[in-house]
Amino acid sequence: MPLASRLNPQQRRAAEHPPGDGPLLVIAGAGSGKTMTLASRLAWLVQQGADPQRVLLLTFSRRAAAEMARRAGRLLHEALRLPARTAPPTLPWCGTFHGVAARLLREEAPRLGLAGGFTVIDRADAQDLMALARQSLGLAESERRFPLAPTCLAIHSRAANTGRPLHELLLASHPWCLEHESELQRLFAAFTQAKLQQQSLDFDDLLLGWWHVMRTPALAARIGARFDHVLVDEVQDINQLQADLLHALAGQGCRLTAVGDDAQAIYGFRGADVRHVLSFPQRFTPPACVVTLERNYRSTPQVLQASNAVIARAAERFTKTLWTERAAGLLPRLITVQDEAAQARGVADAVLAQREAGLALKRQAVLFRAAQHSAALELELVRRGVPFVKFGGLRFLEAAHVKDVLAVLRWADNPRSRLAALRSARLVPGMGPASVRRLLDHEGPLAEYKPPAAAATPWHALRSLLEQLRGPEARWPEDLARVVAWYQPHLERLHDDARVRLADLAQLTQIAAGHASRERFVTELTLDPPEASSMEAGPPQRDEDYLVLSTIHSAKGQEWNAVHVLDVVDGCIPADLAAGSAAEIEEERRLLYVAMTRARDELSLWVPQRFHLTQQRALGGRHVYALRSRFVDESMLAHFELVQPTAPEPGPDGVVDAGPVLLDLAAALRGTLP
């Protein structure tokens, strides 16, 4: 097999695992060639006779699915010795959990009491719908503080994805909401009923719907009969629903391959649970075969040694030690600075020095636990004129103009969607709140609705657009061009930066051309949106280069030559809010490990000694002291080059602040005190 020569022995063992030997779990360490291994596994199965039409490949992003299909196709082209211009076999069932669920539910809709044209709503729309249900039940006027719609949606989503009883979940993560348990039950029932009335499903409903299908023997047999092999990427990130779906598919005779890394399980806030991957082998009889990939192709030995030391303290894990054949490099740096301002100056100095030495800004990254942790650095970069793009903030579909255009498409597909109708109608000049409410309550044809006189002409334009989109002349992707043409004058009326926002809509039009239908486009874009809008990314992309700022969660799966990790102190990593349980602390340890393993050549961990309280820096310097993260203890310091702050300058009164000195003493004693 030509591709076998590109695989190391462990990768080849995983790629060529005989399907008849039972399920396979591949524990793929950071930078160990996970994507190549899974693509090779897929290609090998097809070469052995598997039908690509009957292979289900599940990932957590559409981009990952597309990359996997591309790599597998290239390998198949080579392995099957196809002529140069012959296309490799296609993989029609390659997508995200939610995307595959939406597709299956549309096909099974008649048997489930759903309309085939149901709408998939994103989290923002689900939050709006939760707010409407909250108001309709009078919970917003409660004498006692009732959780706001975002909190209610978070509780509802976590209950759905973890399968935990509401009382148990509230006790563990929202104890202050326990007194509202019965009201929350009523609210969740009303929220579900509202979605059903509007034939709208949110992300959680897609998985729940698929889960219910797999619990019905006849329907489960229909789904299982579609597939011979199921391959799952990033299995450490699955929640209870997804774990149950995988085992249900295996129970229908599908041959299961799962790839992931327990050391990179960092999505507990989404309902993921590392125990699903840790217990994976034992859920089968006989237990699933486990292959561990430990050779790293990304980082220097020094970066790996420090990273291995951090994760070695994990309470539960698959034992592995990453190693590499790369030449020795620099020790990672553990840099102690006086405060956040000194950290910002130090990072900016280091980044610019690397740039002058020939390392482009794009090949450097600054990572942080939470989006607000980069505030001081952003100000410093702006002051110095260093362009940057930040990931972990506003997403493409959260931009108002993109949501407006998609709302019109959703309303055209699903006339019962009150959310889509509400957003679309609000764009019509002259349509006030009372007119919009009257429209939402209108049950006849739109032609019979009488708008206010001031809105007659623009309402007629919207109604005509909807009739075209729903009529026999509708064509995709020309439909989107019609909506954008209708929307452009409203965009120019509502937004001062209309030109920049039009660039987003041009991008939207390009994306549309790659989708077979309007329905697939709206659904898949909702499930897996682009990362950022042009409003964020415009200035850096017009520059020659830009620095990457990213939350650690958004950086997963990426790599850079030089990486700086901010605020490696207790209270940030681990975060204060994550210190409620041993499981949360362990996830924070894995988060630091993920950040460290993004670095190819150079890694710097920054440790500010004190944090100034908000707006107090100029009012006497009120601050709190911080200790180096507990995840980098004294025994690990040999893996780092230690960089200490310069001696503190005397204050206006000639007195030196002894705080940093005391902090150094406390850090030195920390490992020796009982």
N, C-alpha and C positions, 0 to 999 in steps of 0.2 A: 504494500500500500504506500504510494508516494508520500502521503502526509505523515506517515509514522516516523520518518526520519527527522521531522521537525519537532517531535515530542520527546520529552524526557521520559524515563521509565515509569514514573508515577502517572504522568499525564496519559501515556499510552495504555497503562493498565486501566485507567478510568475510561478512556475512549473505546477500548475494545472489550469491556466487561460483557460477557455473554448474557443476553436478556433472560435466558432460561435459568440463570443462577439467582434470580430474585432482584428486588430493588437495589439501587445503587445510591449511596450518599458520598459526594465528593466534598471534602473539607478543603477549600482552596484559600490558602493564606494570601494576604495582601500582595499584589504584584506577582502572583504565581502563574499567570497565564490562564486564568479561569475561562475567559471568553474563547480563547483558542481551543481549550480542552472540551468545552461544551459543544462548540461548532464541529470539532473533530468527531465527537461522539455522535452527533447528528449525521454527519457525512458517512461515518462508518456504518451506522444502522441502515442507511439507504443503500450503501454499497452491498450490504448483506441481504438486501431484498425487501427492506421496509418500504412501504408506500408513503412518499412524502405527503400525499393528501390525507393520510391517516396519522400524522404526527402532530401532537399538540405541544407547542412551545410557549411556556408562560414566563413572562418577565414582569418587572415593575415599572417600565417606561416603554413607550412606543419606539423611542430611539434605540433602546437596547435591543428590542425585538428586531428592528430593521437591521441593526449592525450584525446581530446573530445570523439572520437570514442571509445577509450579504456574504459573510465569511463562510458559512456552510455552503452556499451556492458556489463560491469560488473553489472550495476544497472538493466539492462534488464534481465540478467541471474537470478538475485535474485528475481526481481519482478514477472517474469513469472514462477518462481520455476522450472527452467530447470534442468535436471539431471547434475551431476557434470561434466561429460565429453562432454556434448552437447555444441557446439559453439553457442553463442548468434547470433541474426540476424545481418547481415552485413550492412554497410552503404556505398554503392558504390559512392554516391555523397557527399563526405565529403572532402573538400579541400580549397585551397586559391582562392580568386577572380580570380587571373591570371591563376591558374592551371585549374579551372573549365572552364574559358573562352577558354583556349587552347584546352581542350577536346571537348567542344561544337563546336568550329570552325573547328576542324579536322573532326567531324562528318558531319558538314554542308558545308564543303569545296567545294564539287561539285556545290552547289547552289550559292556559293559566288565568283566563279572564282579563287579559290585557289587550289593549289596542296595539297593533303592530307598529303604529307611529308614535308610541309613547316618547315623551321628552326626557332626556337625561339632564338634570340640573346640577350645577356646580355648588360648591360649599356656600358661596355668597348668596345664591338664590335660595338654597335650603335654609340659610339663616333668616332671610327675609320671610320665608314661609313660616318658620318657627315663630317669628315675631308676630305675624298676623294671627296665628293660632293662639299665642299667648294673650294677645289683646282681646280676641273674640271670647275667651273664657273669663275675662275680667281679672286675670292674674296680675296684669300691670298695675291695677288699682288696689292691690292687696295692702292691708295696713302694715304688714311685716315685710321686710325686704325679701323679694322673690328673685331668684336668679335671672339674669338677663338672657336674651335669646342666644348669644354666642355660648354662654355656659350651658344652657339647656341643650343646645345642639351637640356640644362636646360630650355631655353625659350620655345623650341618646346614642351617639356614634360609638362611644366606648362600650356601652352595653351591647350594642349590636355585634361589634367585631370581636369582643372577648367572650360573649355568651354568659357573662356573670349576672346574677340576679341584681336588680336595681339596688336593693337594700345593702347588699354586700359591697357593691361598687361605690355607693355614696359613703359608706363607712370608711372605705379605704382611701378615696381620693377627694371627696367633697363632703366632709362631715358636717359642715355648716348648712348643707342642703337637706339633711336628714328629716328635719321637721316638715319639709315640703314634699315628702315622698309620694303621698297620695295625689297631690296636685300635679306633680310631675308625671305620674302615671296617666292622669286625665289629659294632660298636655300632649304627651307622646301619642296617645290614641287619636287626638284631634289632628295632630300633625300628620300622622299616617293616613287618616281619612281624607285630609285635604289633598295630599299627593295622589291618592287613588282617584278622587273626583276629577283632578286635572290631568290624569294619566301621565304623571310625572314621577320619575324615580331618581333618587339621589345615589351617590356612590355606594353607600351602605346597602341600599335596596338591591343594587345589582348583585352583590355577593349573596345577600339573603335570599333573593329570588332563585339564584343558581343552587344554593344550599337546599332550599325547599324542593326544587326539582329532583335533586339527588336523593332526597328522602322518600320520594314516591317511586316504588319499584319499577313500574312500567316506563316512566319518564327517565329514570336513572339508566335503565337498560338501553333506551334510545340514545342517550348521550354517550354512554360507554361504548356502544357499538360503532360510534364514529371513529374511535381512535384505537390504535394498537400501542402507541408509545406516548408517554407524557414526560416532557423534560422541563424542569423548573430551575430558573436562575434566582440567585439571592434568596435562598430558602430560609435564611436566618431572619428575614423580615416578614415572614407570614404571620397572620393573626389566627385566632381560633377558627374562624370561618374558612379561611384559606387552607388551614391544616386539615379540616374535616373534608373539604372538597377534594384534596389530593388523595386522601385515604379512601374516599368514596369511589374515585376513579380507579384506584388500584383494586378496589373490591369488585369492580366490573371487568377485571381482566386486563387493564391497561398496564404496560410495563413502565415502571417509574424510575426516572433518574433525577436526582436533586443535587444542586450545586450551591454552596454557600460557605460562609465563614462565621462561626459563632463569635469570634473575636471582633466582628464588625456589626454586631446586632445593636443598633442605636435608635430604633424607632419605636420604643415602648410607648411614647405619647400617642402613637397611632393605633395602639392595641396590639402591636407585635410583641412576641414573647420568645426569648431565646430558648426557653425550654422545649419549644417545638422542634428545633434542630437538634438540641442535646438528646432528646428522647426519640428521635426519628428512627434509629435502627431497631429499638425495642418494640416499636409498634407493629412489627411484622414477624411472622413465624415461617421459617427461621429468620433471625434478625437480618436487616439489610447489610450489604457489604459496604464497608467504609474505606475510602481511599483518600489519603492526605497528601496535599501538594504543599511542599515546604520550600522548594527552590524559588527564590525571588529574583525577578528579572528587572526590578525597578531601582532599588536603593543600594547605597554603599554598605559594606559590612558594619561600619560604625553606626549608621542610622538604624540598621536592623538590630544590632546588639542592644541599643537603648530601648527600642520599641519592644523587643522580646522581654527585657527586664520589667517593663511596665505591665505587660499583659500576663506575665508569669504569676503575678499575685492574684489573678482572678480566682474567685471561689470555685466556679465550675467552668470547665472548658474541655475541648478536645486538645490533648497535649500535642503541641507542635512547636518547632523552633525554626524560624525562617533563616535561610542562609543564601549566600550568593557567590558567584564566581567573579563578580566585579572586583576591580582593584581597590585597595584600601583608599579611603578618603579622609575628610576632616571629621574630627569629633563633633557631634552636635553641641551647640552652645546653650548653656543655662545662664541667662543674663538677668541679673538682679538690678533693678533701677529704683529710683526714689519714689516715683509716682507715675500716674497715667500720662502726664505731660512729657516726662522724661522718656517713657516708653514710646510715645508717638514720635518724638524727635529721633530716638535711637533707631526705630524701624525705618523712618524716612531716610535717615543717613545711610543705613545699610542697603536699602533698596537702590538709592541713587548711586552708591559706590559700586554695587554690582552692575548697574547699567553702564557706568563708565568703563567697567572692566570687560564689557562685551556681552553681558547677560541681559537680554531684552526684558522689559517689564512684564510682558505676557508670560514669560517663563518663571515668574516669581509670584508668590501668593501669600496673603496674610489671612490667617484663619482665626476664628473666634467662636466662643460657645453660643453667644446670643448677638443678634443684630446690633443692639445698642452698644456693645463693647467696642465697636470701632469708631465711635463718635469723635473722640479726641484725635485719632489718627486721620480721619477724613478731613477735619479742619486743618490739620498740619499739611496734608497733601494738597489741599486747595491753596493754602498760603504759598506753597512752593511751586505751584503750577504743575503738579504731577497728575496726569490723567489716570482715572481708575474706573472700573466697573464693579458693582457690588451685587452679589448673588445672595438670595435669602430675603429679599424684600418683595416689592410689588411684582406680581406675575402678569403676563400678557393679558390673560382673560379678566384680570381685575381692573384693567384700564376701562374707563367709562365708555369711550367710543367703540371699543371692541365689543363690550357687553351690549351696547345699543344695536349694533348690526346683527349680532347673533340672536338677540331677542326677536327681531323681525322674522328671521329664518325659523326660529322655534315656534313662533305664533302661526306662521304659515303651515308648518308641519302638524301642529297640535292646537287647533282652535280652542281647546278646553284649558289651555295653560293660562291661568290668570296672571301669573308672574310675568310671562312674556307679553301678554296684552297690556299689563300695567306699564311696563317699561316703554313699550312701543308707543302707547297712547300719550304718555307724558312728553314725548318729543314733538307732538303736534302743537304749534302755537295756538293759544286760545282755549285749550282744553285744561280747565281747572280741576281741582280735586273732586268737586261734585260731578262734573261731566265724566271724569274718568270712572268714578264709582258707578254711575249710571250705565256706562259702557260695559263694565265688568258684570253687572247684573242683567244685561240685555241677553235674552235667550234666542232671539230670532236671527235671521240673516243680517249681516253687517249693513246691507243696503237699506234696511229698515231703521237703522239707528240714526237719530237726528242730532247732530252735533250742535253746539252753540253757533250763532251766526258768525262770530269772529273766527271760528275754526273751520268753517264750511269748506273753503278751498283746500287748505293743507290736509284736512281729514279725507277729502275726496281723493287726493293724491296717494295717501297711505292705503285707503281701501282699494283703489285700482291696482296698486302694487301687490297687495295680498291676493287679489283675484287672479292676477297673472301668475303668481307663484303657486297657486293652487289649481290653476287651469291646465288644459292639455298642452299649451304652448311652453310650459315650464321646461327649461333645459339647464343642466348643470355642466360647467360652473357659471354659465351666463346669468343664472339667477342671482349670484352674489354680486355681479357687476351691476345688475338692476338695483339691488338694495343699496349699494355704495353710492350710485348716482342719485338715488332718492335722498340718501342721508347727507350728502356733502353740504348742501346749503344749511342744514340743521347743525352740522359740525362747525361750520364757519360762524354761525350765529351764537353757538353755545361756548366755543373755546377760542381763546386768543391764539393758542399755538396750533391752529388747525393744520398748518402745513406739516408739522412734525407728526401729528396724529394721522394724517393721510398716508404717511409712510408706513404706519402700522397696517392700515387697510390695504395698501399695496402688497405688503407681506402676506396678509390674510388671503388675498386673491391668488398669490403664488402657491400658498399651501393648498388652497381649494382645488387647484388643477391636479393635485396628486390623489384625489379621492373620487371614488366611483359615483357617489351620489351625495345629494344634499344631506340626507339623513346620516350617512356614515361620517361625513365631514363634521357636522355639528356634534355628534356623539363623541367621535375620537378626539376632536379638539378640546372638548370639555374634559375628557378623561386624562388627557396628556398635553397640556398647553405648553407653548414656548416659554422660556425662562423669564424673559424681560421684555419691556416695551421700548420703543425708540426714544421715549422721553428720558429713560434712564441711560440707555446705551449710546445715544446719539453723539454727545461730545467726545467720549473716549474713542469711538470707532472712526471719528473724523480725524483723530490724531494719528501720529506715526506708530504709537504704541500705547499700552495702558496696563496698569497694575491690576491684578485680580484680588478683590476683597471678598471673602465668602464665610458664611457660617460653616461650621464643620459638617453639619448635616447636608448642606448643599454641595460640599466638596467631595462627598463620598464617590468613589469611582474615578476621581481625577488624579492628576499628578503634575508636579512642577519641579524644576531643577532646584529652586530654593524656596523654603517654606518658613514663615514666621508664625508662631502660635502665640496669641496675646493672652494675658491675664491667667497664667498657669498658677493660680492661687486658690486656696479653699474659699468657697463662696462664689467662684466663677467656674472652676473645674475642680471638684464637683460644684454645681450650682447650689445655692442655698435651698431653692425650692425642690431640688432633687434629693435632699438628704433625709427623706422620710422613711426609707426602708433600705434594707441591704440590697435588694434587687435594683433599686434606683441608683445606689452608689456604684454597683458593679457596671451598670450601663454607662455611667459617667466615666469610669475607668476605660471602657471600650471606646468611648468618644475621644479621649485623649490619644489612645492607640491609633484610631483612624486618622486623626490629624497628623500624628508623627509619621505614619507610613505613606503619606502623600508626597514626601520629599524624596527626590532622586539623589541629590548630591549634598545639599546643605540644609540643616535644620536648626532653628533657633527657637527656644522656649523663653518667653519673657515673663519676669516675675516682679511686678510693681510692689513696693513695700507698703505703700499707703494709698488710699483712695479718698479724695476730697469729696465731702458731702455736696450735694447739688447746690449751686449758687453760693457756696460758702468760701470758695478759694480766696476771693478778694476781701472777705470779711473776717480775717483773722486766721484763715487756714484750717478750719475745722475739718478733721479727717478721721478715718479709722485705719488701723493697721491690718495687714493681711499676712498670712503664712503661706509659704510655698505649698503647692498642692500635695496632699497626702499621697498621691499616686507616684510622686518622685521622692522617695525617702532617701535617707542617708546612704543606704547600701547601694544605691544606684548612681551616686554622684561620680563614681569612677568612669562611667560611660559618657561623661560630659566634660567639656571645657567650661570651667566656672568663671563667669565675668561678674565682678562686683562693682557696685557704684562708687563713684569718687567720693571723697570726704565731703560731708554736708557743709554748706557755707553758713557763716554766722548770720543771724537775723539782724533786723534794724537795731535791736538793743544790744548787739554783740554776743548774744547767747546762741550756742549751737544746739539744735534740736537733737536730743539723744535718742529719739524714737528709732531710727534705723539701726543704731548700735544695739539697743535693747532687742530689736527684732533679730539681728544676727545672733545674739547670745541665746535668745529663745530657740532659734532654729538649731543652733549647735547642741543645745541641751535636750531638744525634743526626743531624740532617740535614746537618751540615757535615763530620763526620769521614769519612775514606776507608773 
